[in-house]
Amino acid sequence: MPRTPPRPCRYPGCPGFCLPGQVFCKEHIMWSTDRVRGGADARGYNARWRRARIAFLQKHPLCAECQREGKLTPATVVDHIIPHRGDQRLFWDKTNWQPLCKDCHDKKTGSGQ
């Protein structure tokens, strides 16, 4: 079976490579996104959020983006339409939430929207 080639380290300006499944080289493995922005709980994704997420998905079970395309796909993610960037008022504003499937959420967050 072919081996996965090493990927460039994501640390700014680092010329090193990292192992498959990692995003930083050995030198920068301790530097990670969660260290900079905090873990999920620190960003508000705690037990309260998990309860609110479940309740929202029960009321909105289908992916909003897929529905716009005429497809019926179960929603698994509650997305913040406008990124909250730590603003708790925007984080808890349910008018800023939308149900998405994982594929649509990955496409949206991967494009930086």
C-alpha positions, 0 to 999 in steps of 0.5 A, a space after each residue: 500500500 502506498 504511503 501518504 507523502 509528508 505535508 508542509 507544516 502549518 506553522 507560519 514560515 516553517 519549511 518543515 514537514 509533518 507526519 500524515 494526520 498531523 498539521 505541525 512538524 515535530 518542532 511546532 507540534 506544541 503550537 496548535 490552534 487550540 492553544 491560540 484560540 482555546 479549546 471548544 469549552 473555552 469558545 462556548 461549546 460546552 454542555 449548555 451549547 450541546 443541549 441547545 444544539 440537540 434541541 435546535 436540530 430536533 426542530 430543524 432536522 434537514 440541512 438548509 443548504 441541501 434544501 436550497 438545492 432540492 435535496 433532503 439531507 439530515 442536518 448534523 451541525 448547527 452553524 453560526 451564519 455570521 461567525 461569532 468570533 467570541 461574541 456571546 450575544 451573537 453566539 446565542 442568537 438563534 436567528 444566526 443559527 442554521 442546520 447543516 449537514 457535515 459536508 455543507 458545513 465543511 464546505 462553508 468553513 473551508 471557504 472561510 465564509 
